[in-house]
Amino acid sequence: MTTRTRSASCIRKANSSHLLSILKSVDLIGVVEVSAGGRLQAAPISWDQYWMPIRAGLTGHLAEELAALRDARHEYIRHGFSLRYTGAYCRAYCSLLRSVQERVSHQEGTPLALLWCVLGFECFGVRCAGEGRTVAAATCSARNPTYLLSKLNKPDSRDDPKNLPLLTVFGDAGNDDSVPRLYYHYRQLKLKDAKNISLLIYPSAHVADRPRSFACIQALAFGLRFGIDPRSRERAKCICDLSVGPFLEKRLSATDLSGNHEVGILDLGGGSGSLTRSIHDTALSEKAAIGRL
């Protein structure tokens, strides 16, 4: 093992320990900053800090339901995310969400931030160190009550971000229109030494942020568990079917078969290169007659 490999391994271990120490506590995560070298810095916030911006709107039975959610969540976390306490936690959250939605819908003047705060509960932003804007988002598979609904009937099912296809992060408003931004499901990252805890990762649905979003996610993945894009084969086949394959077929049809059919692929900023390798392999297997890539 080289010095560089050992250093990266130590960084990943420290990052996982740092995140797990927060995720196993009753604190929430506000934002995770990722450096170019893969070091993570998570900012924990208390229960009261999270709800403070909309506390004035949580009156009457809403305050009671919020207290019930706090108690159910504390029991769930205190017992190590036990399935026995999952149902009570999910019910308390859904009850609060339903009541807030009804108030926002039927009582004029109720701030939308009230609903936004509940919808963004247990979701946090991800951004590159030194940049002020959130470009990606994440949540924890063991803590997000909406995601945990998928575990109630099938507790042994594998984690999959598609069970929570969209999320929002409270306080992360668009720069221009000051409305909540959405993030869509992409992949999960297993945390080292955490059997049943995954980070579910979400790129920005805002097209202009997409390049920075994936760059930040790549740095986050490198800082936790190095590995290839789990969907590289699926993406490679799509690219081959829609772009590379038709290009090669057209090239062959316009070229004498005795000519040089070599095609080069230049990978710029491809990270691990897994997608390019998969495109190469897919093209060779499906278009064996093209010769050499």
Order of alpha helices (4+ residues) and beta strands (2+ residues): alpha-beta-beta-alpha-alpha-alpha-alpha-beta-beta-alpha-beta-beta-beta-beta-alpha-alpha-alpha-alpha
